[in-house]
Amino acid sequence: MTFTSVNPCTGEPVDSYSAATSDEVERAVGGAREAFRGWRRSDFADRTRCLREAARLLRNRAGEYARLMAVEMGKPVRSGRAEAEKCAWVCDYYAEHGPSQLAPQAVATDASRSFVSFQPLGVILAIMPWNFPFWQVLRFAAPNLMAGNAALLKHAPNVPGCALALEELFREAGFPEGLFRSLLVPVEHVPGLIEDPRVKGVTLTGSVRAGREVARQAGQALKKTVLELGGSDPYVVLADADVDEAARICVKSRLTNSGQSCIAAKRLIVVEAVRAQFEARVVERMEAVRAGDPLREETELGPLARGDLRDRLHGQVMESTKRGARCLLGGRFPSGPGFFYPATVLTEVTPGMPAYEEELFGPVAAVLVARDDEEALRMANDTAFGLGAAVFTGSPAAGERLAAEELEAGCCFVNASVRSDPRLPFGGIKQSGYGRELSGFGIREFVNIKSVWVA
């Protein structure tokens, strides 16, 4: 079996890679386990040094990695360079803060000494998607390698070049041979990896369907999981919001990564009182976006990563309009090579439509109209997902209360777009998954939180 990368801009094959054989997988798992034995006893200075070097390499090779992402999954090169820089940031963050986040914590008891210790679990399997082929991996790998774990990466099949580049990155940064390995294997091999007693935990970023299956398999093996399963993020524009600024932020978020982001603005919920102004500004900004070859510096909107993803997105748009949504912009299936889809705006989106119920993974903005602020918040929470949410209001204090107490999501922002940040925990609730990545919460997901009591 081979893995073939396809250029989404042209639809033409780029390169092919042989799948790992059973013997190669066995050696990789065994090698990771062996590398872990030594790494778990390394001191924080060694781990910090390796992470700092990884950050340096990421910055030096940002252009190279951006081109690779553009060719394999269609990310505009400007966005690819920013992704590489963000990966360097997370390495630097854990190099600086990891030692204190993992330091033993004294607890006052009736013992002469008692404390909580954080010890690595071992080999962690990461099943990662294609949309942020470097960032998704680094936000898992940086904290886990700092914690003393080893990592096996099962990357998306359409980005094999990125998977192998990541393995080379960690090797050249000075991490022990075998500590981080990329496995080019089909999805059918995942259950065997999860069941392998040498694998101690599993993290997945992907679809709800994939998350349920991984959770089932890991549950049978009694192994810890962290799942980030996407979302249909509501961006709520209240009557007192700065409408022009809200529209700018909503469109920028909606088009992040050509619309292929779990935390992009998916459902734009606007109060009727400011609907006309908001819709006009959203259409104006969506229409002005510069689409084209992701290798060109001026490109803001590239192609979708695969043809089947474009087909699904267009089907969701067509079904939504069939059920009563009105298309203000785009919505036409494009001709020509590649997997491009136009910036699209749907309005009058209501329950029962795919644009209301499902995640739209592409440059399609769904506008939902609410009678008032109260109904807007109800609509925001009327979803099976709960990854991110944003609220726009002229009252920061009111926005803070709504974000903290009313919006049902793991990441809630006020007058800003939802984003991941190494300093803050990242993850969702409901069908967006469970567990947290990043910050001090993320680095402790795959460690043994051990109580030590000394008489």
Helices and strands as residue ranges (DSSP letters): E 2-6, E 13-18, H 22-39, H 44-60, H 62-73, H 77-101, E 105-106, E 113-120, E 123-127, H 135-146, E 150-154, H 160-172, E 180-182, G 187-189, H 190-195, E 199-205, H 208-220, E 224-228, E 234-237, H 243-254, G 256-259, E 267-271, G 272-274, H 275-288, H 307-322, E 326-329, E 344-347, H 354-357, E 364-370, H 373-381, E 388-392, H 396-401, I 402-406, E 411-414, G 430-432, E 433-434, H 439-443, E 447-454
